[in-house]
Amino acid sequence: MIRILGLFWGTALAAELEYRLNFVLAAVNSLGNLVGSIFGVYLFYGAGYHFQGWSWEAALVVLGFFTILEGFTSTFLSPNLSKLVTYVQEGTLDFVLLKPISSQFWLSTRTLSPWGLPNLLFGVLLILYAGNRLGLHLNDYLLSLFPLFFGLVILYSLWFMIGATSIWFVKIYNATEVLRGLLEAGRYPMIAYPAAYRFFLTFIVPVAFLTTIPSEVLLGRTQPGWLLGSGILAVVLLVCSNYFWKFALRFYTSASS
C-alpha cells in the first residue's frame, strides 16, 4: 500500500510542480487567508469579549486545527472528489472498478494537490506558536494527534459519501459547498455558538469533533469519553462510507452497458 501511494503521489506531484509559480501563489493565498482568519478571531478578543473558558491563545489552537483540515481538504479530498465526479460524468468509472485494487482506496488516494500543503504547514505553526504561549509539552501534542487523526477520518468519510452521491446526481458541487459552509463553523470553539447550534454541530454535523475536541485534548480539558466517542464516530463513518459506496455502485450505469 505504501508503495502504491508513493507511485500515485509521486506522479501527481511531478505533474503539478511543473508550474512552481502556482505553488508560490498558493502559499501567499494561504497566508492571506490565515491572516484574515486570525483577524476575525481578534475582532472578538480585541473588543474585550472572550469565548467562555477560551483565552486568545486557546482560540488560536482551534483555528490552527481548522487550518490543517482546510489543507487536508485542498490537498487530498477536493482533487480526488472532482476526479470521481468526472469519471461518473464520462462513464469511465468502469476502468477504476476493473482494477485489482479497492475502488474506494484508488478513488480516494489517486492524486493530490500540493497547493493545500501551505495550509497544513501554517496550521501546524499556528498551533505550535499558541502552544508555546500556553506552556504546552510534547506529550500534549502527541496526545492531540489521536483526535486529529479521528477528525481527518470523519472529514474524509463525509466527503466520500457526498462524492458517492454523484452516481445519482452527477453534479454535486452544491452539496460540497453546503458541507464546506457548515465546516466553517469549526473556526471557533463550540462555546461561541448558542446551545441549539452546539447540539447541531456536535451530533448532527460533527464539526465539534474536527476542531474543538482536538483542541481540548491538546489543552488537557476534555473528558476521556469525548476522545473515545471521536474514535468510535470515525470508525463508524468510515465503515458507513464503504457500505454506502458499495450500495451506490449498484445504481451505476457503465459506459459499456
N, C-alpha and C positions, 0 to 999 in steps of 0.2 A: 504493500500500500504506500509506504514512504517513497519507494522508487517511482511509483506511478505519479504521485503528487509532484515529485521533483521534475518529472518529464512534463507534466501538464503546466506547472507554474514557470518552469524554465523557458518553455516555448512562448508562453504568454508574455513574460517579462521581456524577452528578446524582441518580440514584435512591438510592444508598447514603448520600450525605451529607445526606439529609433527616433522618437520625437521627444528628445530630452527637455526641450524648452517647455513642453506641456507640463512636465513634472515640476519645473520651477514655478510655473504659473499656478499649478495646483497647490504647491506649498504656500505661496503667497495668499491664495484664496482661502486656504485652511486657516492660516494665521489671522487673516482679516475676520473670518467667521468666529474664531476663538475670542479675539479681542472684543467683537460685538457681543458675544455671549457673556463674557466677564463684565462688560459694561452693563448688560441687562441685570445681572445679579447685583452689581454695585448700586444701581438705581434704588434698590430696596435698602441696602445697608448704609449707603451714603446719606439717606434721608432719616437715618436713626431707627429704621424698622429692622427687626430681626425675626427670622423664622424661629418659632419656639424651639429652643434647645439646640439650635444650629448657629454656630459662630460663622464669621466671614470665611475663615479657612475651611471649616467643615462643609460649607456650601460649595466651595471651590472643588472639594473632593467629589461631590456629586456631579458637578459639571465636568470634571476630568473623566469620570466613568462614562458619562454621556458622550463625550468627545471620542472616546475609544470605540464605543458602539457605533458612532457615526462612521468612523474609519473602517470598522469591520464591515459595515453595510456597503460602503462605497468600494471597498477592495474585493470582497468576496460575493456578497449577496446580489447586489444590483447587476453586475455584469453577467452572472450566471442565470439570473431570473430573466433578463432580456433575451438571452440565448434560448431559453426554454420556450418563451413566447414565440420566437422566430421559428423554432423547429415545428411547433404546432401549426402556426400560420402557413408554413410552406409544405406541411405534410411530410417532413423529413425526420420526424421523431423515430420512424421505423429503424433508421440506421443506428440510433442510440440503443434501442430496445434489443437489437440483434447482437450487440457487443457482449463478449463473455465477461461482463462486469456489472455490478449493481447499477441500474439506470439512475437511481436516486443519487448514488455516490458520484457517478460520472457527471450528471447534470449540475450537481452542487459544487463540484471542485474543478471542472474542466478548464476554467480560465480565471483570471484575476485582473484587477486594475490597480497599478501602483499609485494611481492618483489619490487613493484613500490612505496611503501609508503616512503622509504628514499628520493627518488627524490622529492616527494611532500613536505617533511619537509625541505630539503635543498633549494628548490626553494623559499619557504616562508622565510627562514632565510636569504637568499641572498638579497631578496627584502627589508627585514627589516633592514639589515645592510646598504645597499645603501641608503635607505630612511632616515635612521638616519644621514648619512653623508650629505644628501641633505636638512635636516631640515624639512622633511615632517610631516604632522599632521595626527591625527586619521581620520579626515574627508576625507583626500586624500585617505587613504587606503580603507575606506568604499565605497567611490565612485568608486574606481577601481574594486570592486567586481562585478559590473554590466557588464562591458566589459569582465571581466574574465569569468563570467558565460556564456555570449554570445559566447565567444571563445570556451568554452568547448562544448556547444551545436553544434556549427559549426563543430568542430572536430569530435564529435560523429556522426553527420549526414553523413559526408563524409565517415567515416569508415564503417558505417552501410550500406550505399548504395553500397560500394565496396563489403562488405560481402554478400549482396543480389545477386550480380552477380555470386556467387558460384552455384546458381541454374542452370545457363547456362554453366559456365566454370569449375565448381567444384574446381579446384586448382587455387587459386587467389593470391598466395603468392607473385608472381612477381608484381602484381598490388599494393599490400600493401607496398612493398618495394619502388616502384616508389613514392607513396604518402609520405612515410617516408622521402625519399630523398628530395622531394620538401619542406616538412615541416622543414627540416634542415636549410633552409634559414631564419627561424624565430629566429635563434640565435642572429642575428644582426639587428639593426634598418634598416628600409627600405631605408633610405637615403644612406646606404652603397652600394646600387646597382644602376646601370645605369637606366635611365628613362624607357627604354623598359622593363627591368626586374621588376621595381617597378609596372608598369601597370599590368604585367602578375601576379605578386604575390599579387596584390590587387583585381583585377577584374576578373581574370580567376581562379586562385587557391588562395583563400582568406587568404593567410598566414599573411598578414598585420593585419587582424582582430584578429589574435590569440595572437600576442605578442606586436607588435608596438603600436597599438591603446590602449590596456590596459595600456601600459607603459606611453603613452602620457596623458591619463586620470589621472593616478596616479601623474604625474608630473605637471598637470594643464596646458597642452599645447594644447590639442585637441579641435576642434570646436564641438559644440553640434550635428551638422549634422552627424559627423562620429560615435558618440555614438548611435544616433538614427538609422543610417544605419546598425550598427553592430547588434542591436536588431532585425531589420527587416530581415536582412540576416539570423540570427539564426532561426527565426520563419519560414521563407520560406524554408530553407533547412531541418528543422525538419519535416515540413509538406510533403515536397518532398520525404523524406526518407520513410515516412509512405505509401504514394501513390506508390512509387517505389517498396516497399516490397510487397504490395498487387498485383501489376502488375506482379512481378516476380513469385509469388505463382501460377499464372495461368499456368505457364510452369513447375511446379514441378511435378515429377512423383513419387508417393508414393511407399512405399515398398509393399503395398498390391495390387497395380494396375498392 
